[in-house]
Amino acid sequence: MIINETTQKLELDYPCTWCYKVVAYERAGIEIAALEIFSERTYSLNPSNSSKSGKYISMNLELLVHNEDERTYFYEALKAHPHVKMVL
């Protein structure tokens, strides 16, 4: 992974493993979103953090992506899912 200093764009060598940090109100919501979006893909889902108040929980979702379009598509699909509050 290299950041090109002239364009500030991340340059990745595909395929590569990518990790999305998914934030939601509850773990079950993240698990449902992952099952619906990645039903035919192998992925790992691991606990990350919860907010101080306990209102939000985050999990790391890691999987192999084959190109920029696929990586962006998965990001947008997660972000648009009704159980997901935010994706980083």
Beta strands, then each sheet from edge to edge (+ up, - down):
strand 1: 2-4
strand 2: 9-11
strand 3: 16-24
strand 4: 43-50
strand 5: 57-65
strand 6: 84-87
sheet 1: 1+ 2-
sheet 2: 4+ 5- 3+ 6-
end
